Amino acid sequence: MGNAGLGIVTGKSPFDILDRFSCFLNFPFLASMLPFIISPPRMASKANNNVDDPGAFSSREWLRSLCVGKTVTFETRKQGATAGDRVYGLLFMPDPSDKSNTWNLSVESVRRGFCTPKVLGGDVEDPSNDDDGDSVEDYEKALQAAYKEAQASRAGVHADKPLVRKIMNAGDEFEAMTLVEKSKRLCTNGSVTCVIEYVFDGSRFRCIVTDPELESAGLLYGSFTLILAGVACPRVGNPRLNPPTPSEPYAEEARDFVELRLLQRELKITLYGTDKSGVCLVGTIHHPRGNIGVEILKNGLGRISDWTIRMMSPGDVPPLRIAENTAKRSNLKVFESYAPPKLTGASEFMGTVVEVISGDTLLILPSGEVYDDESKLKKVSLASIRAPRAGNERTGKSDEPYASECKDRLRVLTIGKSAKVNIHYEKEIPVGPDQTEKRQFGTISVGKREDVGEVLVAEGLASTQRHRDDDEKSARYDDLVAAESIAKAANKGVHSDSDYKKKTINDLSDPKKAKTHSGSLIRLGNTKAIVDYVFNGSRFKLFVPSENCYITFALSNIRCPQPSPNPGAVSRGQAKAAEPFGDASKRHSRMTVLQRQVEITCTGVTQGGVITGDLFVGTGGQRRDFAIELVASGLATVDQRKIDCKSSSFDMQGYGQYHSKTLYLNLSLIVPLLHRWRSAKDYDRFSDGCTEQ
């Protein structure tokens, strides 16, 4: 007799066991235990055209359901010269119906017709011989007696028509997506019963469909590759390739971890869809003791897979995130070198949104900062959000669909409002040839809206960013994905199947067009407009919704100093020298009216096609003339040409500048005075006498 021991059947083959001497010897090894002197029917494989020998699958299923995952005892026998790494011996386990008795699994499988002795015939003196006898002679007699019983009862392979199974492979004999659709329609609770036949790595398996509910659909015994939803484990190498590919760190440990818990188990699987090839299926395995994906992540043996987690129900995602974050904080295994993202500034701050640059990027002035320089503004992009990209007229690149709608919606949600910003990560973003800038990405909350990015995604104006598995993401990434799923189901915005029709806006920046349409703009009287761009303190680009046009607009009667030129003008050689207080004037206008809705009254047009008039900001009791505000703030002067008209008995320039100096720019005192002055009859006569030519 050989060695004896205690083990647990893992199911790598019908008689494989994991030796449990490791419990007290700290020396684990995997042993392939094969039955001694018996032969089972051959299972389906490529060698026999994926067709079982008669009764082979029934034989395997009896043994699998009986002992996989159970504790067994074993005895090894003398190995033959051709055994290789295989071990021949006997397996014993308690009788399920009577724990006081012990079964010899080889004898019991022969008795049920699932195996046959390798040597047939021979006299059996006493059929009631102890099956567990130590001698080979007693063992052989027990096999012969069991074999005769199986023949007499026509059990297993001795039946008239034993089961002959033909395996069907996904992608060859049936479409993988067909299995997904049929399982949702025909299977109880939408989950299909399968046996995990093989473990490629910790998150990829080969499965066989054993669910009788799919027999009518012709999918019983279908074979497919399953990708575990939400989890990506390190890949196991392939030594057969030339050159051999090595395993990634912790790949074999992850595979062993999963094999011990899933291999050869019959479990329910919820299928969501397929990969890009349309052959491999993506799904969740339901184990009675818990979620295997959570256990993999919690032990640091895998990462969350972004593309597969999107297929899952939003309610199933949080446990995976919690498990991964726990492993990251503990630096377990694949996260051993993980370090939280380092931020150059505060991770959380309050501020006022000054400008919306694009559908996912804003400029924010932090609370407590004085806006005396453009460097005080923080550029923040919405984390894990991808808005449609705006085009470039100079390069001939057009806007992506819904780019303008997304930007305008973000403008309405945020511009001029107090916002709470939570920074999650930073990235180097290319901004030109061989140039990058470090951009902060975070979640922006305004008022009762916890995440304005989620609003854009839910309305179909933006989509969630596809991250690599090791990329940092928004803390609310799963909520964003859930919102995107709802938008997709409703065919909203960027997810719509209908053709996108871009709204055409008439641009009146051309002098000829401006002069042609100036009459209709003047006749409109007071009308709403949106400040699209600030050239200087008193000159703007406006969008007039009622006329569906862009105009260049300048405040009449005043002049603001020339600000510093922008980099584009400098590179083109069109830069004008900056004047004192020009930048301050422009910053005041940016902070007050940029991208806000204002009210304008057009009074004339210049030779250069610039529409002139008055501009009012605020509503109700806060409504005020922006020209008076600039003059009273000491950021503009009254146009000398208007003063030269001599039609007014008041010196507007001197009045405004005097109060600016003496009252220290106290607008709460100056603006009411100037409002009363501008409403006087003398000012009306002044305006009538100074109409723009």
C-alpha positions as CSV (number, residue, x, y, z in Angstrom):
1,M,0.0,0.0,0.0
2,G,1.2,3.6,-0.7
3,N,0.8,6.8,1.2
4,A,-2.5,7.9,2.8
5,G,-3.9,11.3,3.5
6,L,-6.8,13.7,3.7
7,G,-7.8,16.0,0.8
8,I,-10.6,18.1,-0.8
9,V,-11.7,17.4,-4.4
10,T,-11.4,20.5,-6.5
11,G,-12.5,19.0,-9.8
12,K,-9.7,19.7,-12.2
13,S,-10.4,16.2,-13.5
14,P,-13.0,13.7,-12.2
15,F,-10.6,12.5,-9.4
16,D,-8.4,15.6,-8.9
17,I,-7.7,16.6,-5.2
18,L,-5.8,19.3,-3.5
19,D,-3.7,17.7,-0.8
20,R,-4.4,19.3,2.5
21,F,-1.1,18.4,4.2
22,S,-0.5,22.1,3.9
23,C,-2.7,22.6,7.0
24,F,0.0,21.3,9.2
25,L,3.1,20.8,7.1
26,N,2.9,24.2,5.2
27,F,3.7,22.3,2.0
28,P,0.8,22.6,-0.5
29,F,0.8,20.8,-3.8
30,L,-1.8,19.8,-6.4
31,A,-2.1,16.1,-7.1
32,S,-4.0,14.5,-9.9
33,M,-5.5,11.4,-8.4
34,L,-6.7,8.8,-10.9
35,P,-8.8,5.7,-10.1
36,F,-7.0,2.5,-9.6
37,I,-7.8,-0.4,-12.0
38,I,-11.0,1.1,-13.4
39,S,-11.8,3.0,-16.6
40,P,-14.5,5.7,-17.1
41,P,-16.1,6.5,-20.4
42,R,-14.3,9.1,-22.4
43,M,-15.6,12.7,-22.2
44,A,-16.1,14.9,-25.3
45,S,-13.1,16.7,-26.7
46,K,-11.6,17.9,-29.9
47,A,-10.0,14.5,-30.3
48,N,-13.4,12.7,-30.6
49,N,-15.3,15.5,-32.4
50,N,-16.8,16.9,-29.2
51,V,-19.0,13.8,-28.7
52,D,-19.0,11.8,-25.5
53,D,-18.6,8.1,-25.2
54,P,-22.0,6.6,-24.2
55,G,-22.7,7.5,-20.5
56,A,-19.6,9.6,-20.1
57,F,-21.3,12.8,-19.0
58,S,-23.6,11.0,-16.6
59,S,-20.6,9.3,-15.1
60,R,-18.8,12.6,-14.6
61,E,-21.8,14.4,-13.3
62,W,-22.5,11.7,-10.6
63,L,-18.9,12.0,-9.4
64,R,-18.8,15.8,-9.6
65,S,-22.0,16.4,-7.7
66,L,-21.0,13.8,-5.1
67,C,-17.5,14.8,-4.1
68,V,-16.3,18.1,-5.6
69,G,-15.6,20.5,-2.7
70,K,-16.0,17.6,-0.2
71,T,-13.4,16.2,2.1
72,V,-12.1,12.8,1.1
73,T,-9.4,10.4,2.3
74,F,-7.0,8.7,-0.2
75,E,-4.5,6.0,-0.6
76,T,-1.8,6.1,-3.3
77,R,-0.7,3.0,-5.0
78,K,2.5,2.0,-6.8
79,Q,2.9,4.1,-9.9
80,G,3.6,2.7,-13.3
81,A,6.4,3.8,-15.6
82,T,4.0,5.8,-17.8
83,A,2.2,7.6,-14.9
84,G,4.1,10.9,-15.4
85,D,2.8,13.5,-13.0
86,R,-0.4,11.5,-12.4
87,V,-1.0,9.7,-9.2
88,Y,-3.0,6.4,-9.0
89,G,-4.8,5.4,-5.9
90,L,-8.1,5.0,-4.0
91,L,-10.6,7.7,-2.8
92,F,-12.8,7.2,0.2
93,M,-15.6,9.3,1.6
94,P,-18.6,8.9,4.0
95,D,-21.7,7.3,2.7
96,P,-24.1,10.3,2.2
97,S,-27.0,8.2,3.6
98,D,-25.1,6.6,6.5
99,K,-22.1,8.6,7.8
100,S,-20.9,5.6,9.8
101,N,-20.1,3.7,6.5
102,T,-17.3,4.6,4.1
103,W,-17.5,4.4,0.4
104,N,-14.8,3.4,-2.0
105,L,-15.6,5.8,-4.8
106,S,-14.1,3.4,-7.4
107,V,-16.3,0.5,-6.4
108,E,-19.4,2.7,-6.1
109,S,-18.9,4.2,-9.6
110,V,-18.6,0.7,-11.0
111,R,-21.7,-0.4,-9.1
112,R,-23.7,2.4,-10.7
113,G,-22.5,1.6,-14.2
114,F,-20.4,4.8,-14.5
115,C,-17.0,3.0,-14.8
116,T,-15.8,-0.5,-15.7
117,P,-12.9,-2.5,-14.3
118,K,-9.9,-2.7,-16.5
119,V,-9.7,-6.4,-16.0
120,L,-13.0,-8.2,-16.4
121,G,-14.0,-11.7,-15.3
122,G,-12.6,-13.8,-12.4
123,D,-14.4,-15.8,-9.6
124,V,-15.9,-13.9,-6.8
125,E,-16.2,-16.2,-3.7
126,D,-18.0,-13.7,-1.5
127,P,-19.8,-10.7,-3.0
128,S,-20.2,-9.3,0.4
129,N,-16.5,-8.8,0.8
130,D,-15.5,-5.6,2.5
131,D,-15.1,-3.0,-0.3
132,D,-12.5,-1.2,1.8
133,G,-10.2,-4.1,2.2
134,D,-6.5,-3.2,2.2
135,S,-5.4,-5.9,-0.2
136,V,-5.5,-5.5,-4.0
137,E,-7.2,-8.9,-4.2
138,D,-10.1,-7.8,-2.0
139,Y,-10.4,-4.6,-4.0
140,E,-10.5,-6.5,-7.3
141,K,-13.1,-8.8,-6.0
142,A,-15.3,-5.9,-4.9
143,L,-14.9,-4.3,-8.4
144,Q,-16.0,-7.5,-10.1
145,A,-19.0,-7.9,-7.8
146,A,-20.0,-4.3,-8.4
147,Y,-19.6,-4.7,-12.1
148,K,-22.0,-7.7,-12.2
149,E,-24.6,-5.7,-10.2
150,A,-24.4,-2.9,-12.7
151,Q,-24.8,-5.3,-15.6
152,A,-27.8,-7.0,-14.0
153,S,-29.5,-3.7,-13.3
154,R,-28.6,-2.2,-16.7
155,A,-27.3,0.9,-15.0
156,G,-25.1,3.7,-16.5
157,V,-23.2,2.6,-19.5
158,H,-25.0,-0.8,-19.5
159,A,-28.3,0.9,-20.2
160,D,-30.0,0.4,-23.6
161,K,-29.5,4.0,-24.6
162,P,-27.0,5.8,-22.3
163,L,-26.7,9.6,-22.7
164,V,-24.4,10.6,-25.6
165,R,-23.7,14.3,-25.4
166,K,-22.5,16.6,-28.2
167,I,-20.9,19.8,-27.2
168,M,-21.7,23.0,-29.1
169,N,-19.3,25.8,-29.0
170,A,-20.3,29.5,-29.0
171,G,-19.4,31.2,-32.2
172,D,-19.4,28.0,-34.2
173,E,-22.6,26.1,-33.5
174,F,-24.6,28.9,-32.0
175,E,-24.4,32.7,-31.6
176,A,-23.2,33.8,-28.1
177,M,-25.8,36.6,-28.0
178,T,-28.6,34.0,-28.6
179,L,-27.7,32.4,-25.3
180,V,-27.9,35.8,-23.6
181,E,-31.4,36.5,-25.0
182,K,-32.7,33.0,-24.4
183,S,-31.5,32.8,-20.8
184,K,-33.3,36.1,-20.0
185,R,-36.6,34.8,-21.6
186,L,-36.6,31.1,-20.6
187,C,-34.5,30.7,-17.5
188,T,-35.8,31.3,-14.0
189,N,-34.9,34.8,-12.7
190,G,-33.0,35.2,-16.0
191,S,-30.0,33.1,-14.7
192,V,-28.7,30.1,-16.5
193,T,-27.4,27.0,-14.8
194,C,-23.8,26.1,-15.9
195,V,-20.9,24.0,-14.8
196,I,-17.5,25.8,-14.6
197,E,-15.4,23.4,-16.7
198,Y,-12.1,25.2,-16.7
199,V,-10.4,28.3,-15.2
200,F,-8.1,30.2,-17.6
201,D,-7.4,32.9,-15.1
202,G,-9.1,34.5,-12.2
203,S,-11.7,36.2,-14.3
204,R,-12.1,33.9,-17.4
205,F,-13.7,30.5,-17.5
206,R,-15.0,27.9,-19.8
207,C,-18.6,26.9,-19.0
208,I,-21.1,24.2,-20.0
209,V,-24.8,24.9,-20.1
210,T,-26.6,22.2,-18.0
211,D,-29.9,24.1,-17.6
212,P,-32.8,21.9,-18.7
213,E,-34.9,25.0,-19.4
214,L,-32.7,25.7,-22.4
215,E,-33.2,22.3,-24.0
216,S,-36.1,23.4,-26.0
217,A,-33.9,26.2,-27.4
218,G,-31.3,23.7,-28.5
219,L,-28.7,25.3,-26.2
220,L,-28.3,22.5,-23.6
221,Y,-24.6,21.5,-23.4
222,G,-23.5,24.6,-25.1
223,S,-19.9,25.6,-24.3
224,F,-18.8,29.2,-24.0
225,T,-16.1,31.4,-22.5
226,L,-17.3,33.5,-19.7
227,I,-15.7,36.8,-18.6
228,L,-16.5,37.7,-15.0
229,A,-18.4,41.0,-15.1
230,G,-16.7,43.9,-13.2
231,V,-13.4,42.2,-12.5
232,A,-10.1,41.8,-14.5
233,C,-7.4,39.5,-13.0
234,P,-3.8,39.2,-14.1
235,R,-3.3,37.0,-17.2
236,V,-1.7,33.6,-16.9
237,G,1.2,33.0,-19.3
238,N,1.3,30.4,-22.0
239,P,4.4,28.2,-21.9
240,R,3.5,26.5,-25.2
241,L,4.1,29.6,-27.3
242,N,7.4,30.3,-28.9
243,P,8.8,32.3,-27.1
244,P,6.7,31.4,-24.0
245,T,4.7,34.3,-22.4
246,P,5.2,34.7,-18.7
247,S,2.4,35.1,-16.2
248,E,1.6,38.5,-14.9
249,P,2.3,39.0,-11.1
250,Y,-0.3,37.2,-8.9
251,A,-1.9,35.6,-12.0
252,E,-1.4,32.0,-10.8
253,E,-2.4,32.9,-7.3
254,A,-5.7,34.4,-8.5
255,R,-6.4,31.4,-10.7
256,D,-5.8,29.0,-7.7
257,F,-8.0,31.2,-5.5
258,V,-10.9,30.9,-8.0
259,E,-10.3,27.2,-8.8
260,L,-10.7,26.2,-5.2
261,R,-14.1,27.9,-5.0
262,L,-15.6,27.6,-8.5
263,L,-14.0,24.8,-10.6
264,Q,-16.5,22.0,-11.4
265,R,-19.3,23.7,-9.4
266,E,-22.8,23.9,-10.9
267,L,-23.8,27.5,-10.4
268,K,-26.3,30.1,-11.7
269,I,-24.9,32.7,-14.1
270,T,-26.5,36.0,-15.1
271,L,-25.4,36.9,-18.6
272,Y,-25.3,40.5,-19.8
273,G,-23.8,40.6,-23.2
274,T,-20.6,39.8,-25.2
275,D,-17.2,41.2,-25.8
276,K,-16.2,43.0,-29.0
277,S,-15.6,39.6,-30.8
278,G,-19.2,38.5,-30.1
279,V,-17.9,35.1,-28.9
280,C,-17.0,35.5,-25.2
281,L,-19.9,36.2,-22.9
282,V,-19.9,38.6,-19.9
283,G,-21.8,37.7,-16.8
284,T,-22.0,37.4,-13.0
285,I,-21.5,34.0,-11.2
286,H,-23.9,33.5,-8.2
287,H,-22.2,31.4,-5.5
288,P,-24.3,30.5,-2.5
289,R,-21.6,31.7,-0.2
290,G,-21.1,35.2,-1.7
291,N,-19.9,37.1,-4.7
292,I,-16.6,35.7,-6.1
293,G,-15.9,39.1,-7.7
294,V,-16.0,40.9,-4.4
295,E,-13.7,38.2,-2.9
296,I,-11.2,38.6,-5.7
297,L,-11.0,42.3,-5.3
298,K,-10.9,42.2,-1.5
299,N,-7.9,40.0,-1.6
300,G,-6.1,42.2,-4.1
301,L,-6.1,39.5,-6.9
302,G,-7.8,41.7,-9.5
303,R,-9.0,45.2,-10.5
304,I,-12.4,46.5,-11.5
305,S,-12.9,46.2,-15.2
306,D,-14.5,49.4,-16.5
307,W,-16.0,48.0,-19.8
308,T,-17.6,45.0,-18.1
309,I,-18.9,46.7,-15.0
310,R,-21.0,49.0,-17.3
311,M,-23.1,45.9,-18.2
312,M,-24.0,45.2,-14.6
313,S,-27.0,46.5,-12.7
314,P,-26.1,49.7,-10.8
315,G,-27.1,48.1,-7.6
316,D,-24.5,45.3,-7.9
317,V,-21.6,47.7,-8.4
318,P,-21.0,49.3,-4.9
319,P,-19.8,46.1,-3.2
320,L,-17.1,45.8,-5.9
321,R,-16.0,49.4,-5.4
322,I,-15.8,49.0,-1.7
323,A,-13.8,45.8,-2.0
324,E,-11.3,47.4,-4.4
325,N,-10.9,50.5,-2.3
326,T,-10.2,48.3,0.8
327,A,-7.5,46.4,-1.1
328,K,-6.0,49.7,-2.4
329,R,-5.8,51.2,1.1
330,S,-4.1,48.0,2.3
331,N,-1.7,47.8,-0.7
332,L,-2.7,44.1,-1.2
333,K,-1.0,42.2,-4.0
334,V,-1.8,43.8,-7.4
335,F,-2.2,47.1,-5.5
336,E,1.1,46.8,-3.6
337,S,2.6,49.9,-5.3
338,Y,-0.7,51.9,-5.3
339,A,-0.5,55.4,-3.9
340,P,-3.4,57.9,-3.8
341,P,-3.3,60.6,-6.5
342,K,-1.2,63.6,-5.4
343,L,-2.8,66.9,-5.9
344,T,-1.0,70.2,-6.4
345,G,-3.8,72.1,-4.5
346,A,-6.7,71.6,-2.2
347,S,-8.8,68.6,-2.8
348,E,-12.0,70.6,-2.0
349,F,-12.8,74.3,-2.3
350,M,-15.7,76.7,-2.9
351,G,-15.7,79.2,-5.7
352,T,-17.6,81.2,-8.3
353,V,-17.8,79.9,-11.9
354,V,-16.4,82.7,-14.1
355,E,-16.4,81.0,-17.6
356,V,-17.5,77.8,-19.2
357,I,-14.8,76.9,-21.7
358,S,-16.4,73.8,-23.1
359,G,-19.0,71.2,-22.3
360,D,-16.8,69.7,-19.5
361,T,-14.3,72.4,-18.5
362,L,-14.8,75.6,-16.4
363,L,-12.8,78.5,-15.0
364,I,-13.5,79.0,-11.3
365,L,-12.4,81.8,-8.9
366,P,-11.9,80.3,-5.5
367,S,-13.7,82.0,-2.6
368,G,-11.5,84.5,-0.8
369,E,-9.4,85.2,-3.9
370,V,-9.3,88.6,-5.5
371,Y,-9.6,88.5,-9.2
372,D,-6.7,90.7,-10.0
373,D,-5.0,88.3,-12.4
374,E,-6.0,85.5,-14.8
375,S,-3.8,83.1,-12.9
376,K,-6.2,83.3,-9.9
377,L,-8.7,81.3,-11.9
378,K,-8.6,77.5,-11.6
379,K,-9.3,75.4,-14.7
380,V,-11.3,72.3,-13.7
381,S,-12.7,69.6,-15.9
382,L,-15.6,67.3,-14.9
383,A,-14.1,64.0,-13.7
384,S,-15.0,60.9,-15.8
385,I,-17.1,63.0,-18.2
386,R,-16.5,63.4,-22.0
387,A,-18.4,66.2,-23.6
388,P,-18.7,66.5,-27.4
389,R,-15.7,68.4,-28.7
390,A,-16.0,71.8,-30.3
391,G,-14.6,72.3,-33.7
392,N,-12.0,74.7,-35.0
393,E,-12.8,77.1,-37.9
394,R,-9.2,77.7,-38.8
395,T,-8.4,74.0,-39.3
396,G,-11.8,73.3,-40.8
397,K,-12.8,70.9,-38.1
398,S,-16.5,71.0,-37.3
399,D,-18.2,70.6,-34.0
400,E,-19.2,67.2,-32.8
401,P,-23.0,66.7,-32.4
402,Y,-24.4,68.4,-29.4
403,A,-21.2,70.2,-28.5
404,S,-22.9,73.6,-28.4
405,E,-26.0,72.3,-26.6
406,C,-23.8,70.6,-23.9
407,K,-21.7,73.8,-23.4
408,D,-24.8,76.0,-23.2
409,R,-26.5,73.6,-20.7
410,L,-23.4,73.7,-18.5
411,R,-23.4,77.5,-18.7
412,V,-27.0,77.7,-17.5
413,L,-26.3,75.3,-14.6
414,T,-23.1,77.0,-13.4
415,I,-22.2,80.5,-14.7
416,G,-21.9,83.1,-12.0
417,K,-23.0,80.7,-9.3
418,S,-21.3,79.5,-6.1
419,A,-19.9,76.0,-6.6
420,K,-18.4,73.3,-4.5
421,V,-15.5,71.5,-6.2
422,N,-14.1,68.2,-5.1
423,I,-10.9,67.3,-7.0
424,H,-10.3,63.6,-7.6
425,Y,-7.2,63.5,-9.8
426,E,-4.9,65.5,-12.1
427,K,-3.6,64.7,-15.6
428,E,-1.2,66.2,-18.1
429,I,-3.3,67.5,-21.0
430,P,-1.7,68.4,-24.4
431,V,-2.5,72.0,-25.3
432,G,-0.3,72.5,-28.3
433,P,2.8,71.2,-30.1
434,D,5.1,69.8,-27.3
435,Q,3.1,71.6,-24.7
436,T,1.0,70.2,-21.8
437,E,-0.8,71.6,-18.8
438,K,-1.7,69.9,-15.5
439,R,-5.5,69.8,-15.4
440,Q,-7.6,69.1,-12.4
441,F,-10.6,66.8,-12.7
442,G,-13.4,66.8,-10.1
443,T,-17.0,66.8,-9.2
444,I,-18.8,70.2,-9.2
445,S,-21.9,70.8,-7.1
446,V,-24.1,73.8,-7.6
447,G,-27.1,74.5,-5.4
448,K,-29.2,71.3,-5.0
449,R,-27.4,69.6,-7.8
450,E,-24.8,67.2,-6.4
451,D,-23.0,66.7,-9.6
452,V,-23.6,68.9,-12.7
453,G,-21.8,66.3,-14.8
454,E,-24.5,63.8,-14.0
455,V,-27.1,66.2,-15.2
456,L,-25.3,66.5,-18.6
457,V,-25.0,62.7,-18.8
458,A,-28.6,62.1,-17.8
459,E,-29.8,64.5,-20.5
460,G,-27.8,62.8,-23.2
461,L,-25.5,65.8,-23.7
462,A,-22.3,64.1,-22.6
463,S,-21.1,60.5,-22.0
464,T,-18.9,58.9,-19.4
465,Q,-15.2,58.5,-20.0
466,R,-13.9,55.0,-20.8
467,H,-11.0,54.6,-18.3
468,R,-8.3,52.0,-18.2
469,D,-8.6,49.6,-15.3
470,D,-5.8,51.3,-13.4
471,D,-6.9,54.9,-14.1
472,E,-8.3,57.1,-11.3
473,K,-12.0,57.9,-11.7
474,S,-14.7,60.1,-10.3
475,A,-15.9,59.1,-6.9
476,R,-19.4,59.1,-8.4
477,Y,-18.4,57.1,-11.5
478,D,-21.0,54.4,-10.9
479,D,-23.8,57.0,-10.6
480,L,-22.6,58.5,-13.9
481,V,-22.7,55.1,-15.6
482,A,-26.2,54.5,-14.3
483,A,-27.3,57.9,-15.6
484,E,-25.8,57.1,-19.0
485,S,-27.6,53.8,-19.2
486,I,-30.9,55.6,-18.6
487,A,-30.1,58.1,-21.3
488,K,-29.2,55.4,-23.7
489,A,-32.4,53.5,-23.1
490,A,-34.3,56.7,-23.8
491,N,-32.2,57.5,-26.9
492,K,-31.4,61.0,-25.6
493,G,-29.0,63.4,-27.2
494,V,-25.7,61.8,-28.3
495,H,-27.3,58.3,-27.9
496,S,-30.1,59.1,-30.4
497,D,-30.5,57.1,-33.6
498,S,-31.8,60.1,-35.5
499,D,-29.5,62.3,-37.5
500,Y,-28.2,65.4,-35.7
501,K,-29.2,68.7,-37.2
502,K,-26.9,71.5,-36.2
503,K,-28.6,74.8,-35.6
504,T,-27.3,77.4,-38.0
505,I,-26.6,80.8,-36.4
506,N,-26.2,84.0,-38.5
507,D,-22.8,85.7,-37.8
508,L,-23.1,89.5,-38.2
509,S,-19.5,90.2,-37.3
510,D,-19.0,91.0,-41.0
511,P,-19.5,94.8,-41.5
512,K,-21.7,94.4,-44.5
513,K,-24.0,92.0,-42.8
514,A,-24.0,94.1,-39.6
515,K,-25.1,97.2,-41.5
516,T,-27.7,95.3,-43.4
517,H,-29.3,93.9,-40.2
518,S,-28.7,96.9,-37.9
519,G,-32.0,98.4,-38.7
520,S,-34.0,95.4,-37.5
521,L,-31.9,95.2,-34.3
522,I,-32.5,98.9,-33.6
523,R,-36.2,98.5,-34.1
524,L,-36.3,95.7,-31.6
525,G,-35.8,98.0,-28.7
526,N,-35.0,96.1,-25.5
527,T,-34.1,92.5,-26.2
528,K,-32.4,89.6,-24.5
529,A,-28.8,88.6,-25.4
530,I,-26.1,86.3,-24.1
531,V,-22.5,87.6,-23.7
532,D,-20.4,85.0,-25.6
533,Y,-17.0,86.7,-25.3
534,V,-15.4,89.8,-23.8
535,F,-12.9,91.7,-26.0
536,N,-12.4,94.5,-23.5
537,G,-14.4,96.1,-20.7
538,S,-17.0,97.7,-23.1
539,R,-16.8,95.5,-26.2
540,F,-18.4,92.1,-26.5
541,K,-19.6,89.3,-28.8
542,L,-23.3,88.7,-28.1
543,F,-25.7,86.0,-29.2
544,V,-29.2,87.4,-29.8
545,P,-31.6,84.4,-29.5
546,S,-34.6,86.3,-30.9
547,E,-32.7,87.1,-34.1
548,N,-30.6,83.9,-34.0
549,C,-27.4,85.8,-34.7
550,Y,-24.0,86.8,-33.3
551,I,-23.2,90.5,-33.2
552,T,-20.1,92.5,-32.1
553,F,-21.5,95.0,-29.6
554,A,-19.9,98.0,-27.9
555,L,-21.3,100.2,-25.2
556,S,-22.2,103.7,-26.5
557,N,-20.9,106.9,-24.8
558,I,-18.0,105.2,-23.0
559,R,-14.6,103.8,-23.7
560,C,-12.6,101.3,-21.8
561,P,-8.7,101.0,-21.8
562,Q,-7.1,98.5,-24.1
563,P,-6.3,95.2,-22.3
564,S,-3.2,93.0,-22.8
565,P,-3.4,91.2,-26.1
566,N,-4.2,87.5,-26.1
567,P,-1.4,85.0,-27.2
568,G,-3.2,84.4,-30.5
569,A,-3.0,88.1,-31.5
570,V,0.6,88.2,-30.5
571,S,1.5,85.2,-32.6
572,R,-0.3,86.8,-35.6
573,G,1.4,90.2,-35.1
574,Q,-1.9,91.9,-34.5
575,A,-1.3,92.8,-30.9
576,K,-2.1,96.3,-29.6
577,A,-0.2,97.8,-26.6
578,A,-2.0,97.5,-23.3
579,E,-3.3,100.6,-21.6
580,P,-3.4,101.2,-17.8
581,F,-6.4,99.5,-16.1
582,G,-7.3,97.8,-19.4
583,D,-6.9,94.3,-17.8
584,A,-8.8,95.4,-14.7
585,S,-11.7,96.7,-16.9
586,K,-11.8,93.4,-18.9
587,R,-11.7,91.3,-15.7
588,H,-14.6,93.3,-14.3
589,S,-16.7,92.6,-17.4
590,R,-15.7,88.9,-17.4
591,M,-16.7,88.6,-13.8
592,T,-20.0,90.5,-14.2
593,V,-21.5,89.7,-17.6
594,L,-19.5,86.9,-19.4
595,Q,-21.9,84.1,-20.5
596,R,-24.8,85.7,-18.6
597,Q,-28.1,86.8,-20.1
598,V,-28.3,90.5,-20.4
599,E,-30.7,93.1,-21.9
600,I,-29.5,95.3,-24.7
601,T,-30.8,98.3,-26.6
602,C,-29.2,98.9,-30.0
603,T,-28.8,102.5,-31.1
604,G,-26.5,102.5,-34.0
605,V,-23.7,100.8,-36.0
606,T,-20.2,101.8,-36.8
607,Q,-18.3,101.7,-40.1
608,G,-16.6,98.6,-38.8
609,G,-19.8,96.7,-38.3
610,V,-19.9,97.1,-34.5
611,I,-23.5,97.5,-33.1
612,T,-23.6,100.1,-30.4
613,G,-26.1,100.7,-27.6
614,D,-26.8,100.2,-23.9
615,L,-26.4,97.0,-21.9
616,F,-28.3,96.2,-18.7
617,V,-27.4,93.5,-16.2
618,G,-29.5,92.0,-13.4
619,T,-33.3,91.8,-13.0
620,G,-35.9,93.5,-11.0
621,G,-34.4,95.9,-8.4
622,Q,-30.9,94.7,-9.3
623,R,-31.2,95.8,-12.9
624,R,-28.5,98.4,-13.7
625,D,-26.8,100.1,-16.7
626,F,-23.5,98.4,-17.2
627,A,-21.9,101.5,-18.8
628,I,-22.6,103.6,-15.6
629,E,-21.2,100.8,-13.5
630,L,-17.9,100.8,-15.5
631,V,-17.6,104.6,-15.3
632,A,-18.5,104.7,-11.6
633,S,-15.9,102.0,-10.9
634,G,-13.2,104.0,-12.6
635,L,-12.8,101.4,-15.3
636,A,-14.1,103.5,-18.2
637,T,-14.3,107.1,-19.5
638,V,-17.0,108.9,-21.3
639,D,-16.3,109.0,-25.0
640,Q,-14.9,112.5,-25.8
641,R,-16.9,112.7,-29.0
642,K,-20.1,112.6,-27.0
643,I,-18.8,115.4,-24.7
644,D,-18.0,117.5,-27.8
645,C,-21.6,117.5,-28.8
646,K,-22.2,120.2,-26.1
647,S,-25.8,119.1,-25.9
648,S,-25.7,118.2,-22.2
649,S,-25.6,120.5,-19.3
650,F,-23.9,117.8,-17.3
651,D,-20.3,116.6,-17.6
652,M,-20.7,112.9,-17.5
653,Q,-17.0,112.1,-17.6
654,G,-16.1,114.5,-14.8
655,Y,-19.1,113.4,-12.7
656,G,-18.3,109.7,-12.8
657,Q,-14.6,110.1,-12.3
658,Y,-15.1,112.5,-9.5
659,H,-17.3,110.2,-7.5
660,S,-15.0,107.2,-8.3
661,K,-12.1,109.0,-6.6
662,T,-14.0,110.6,-3.7
663,L,-16.3,107.7,-2.8
664,Y,-13.6,105.0,-3.3
665,L,-15.7,103.1,-5.9
666,N,-18.6,102.7,-3.6
667,L,-21.1,101.6,-6.2
668,S,-23.9,101.4,-3.7
669,L,-23.8,105.2,-3.5
670,I,-22.8,106.1,-7.1
671,V,-25.0,103.9,-9.2
672,P,-28.3,105.2,-7.8
673,L,-27.2,108.8,-8.4
674,L,-26.1,108.1,-12.0
675,H,-29.4,106.2,-12.7
676,R,-31.3,109.3,-11.6
677,W,-29.1,111.5,-13.7
678,R,-29.4,109.4,-16.9
679,S,-33.1,109.5,-16.6
680,A,-33.2,113.3,-16.6
681,K,-34.5,115.2,-19.6
682,D,-31.1,116.8,-20.2
683,Y,-29.6,113.4,-20.7
684,D,-32.3,112.5,-23.2
685,R,-31.5,115.7,-25.2
686,F,-27.8,114.7,-25.0
687,S,-28.5,111.2,-26.4
688,D,-30.6,112.6,-29.2
689,G,-27.9,114.9,-30.3
690,C,-25.2,112.3,-30.3
691,T,-26.6,109.5,-32.4
692,E,-23.9,107.2,-33.9
693,Q,-23.1,107.8,-37.6
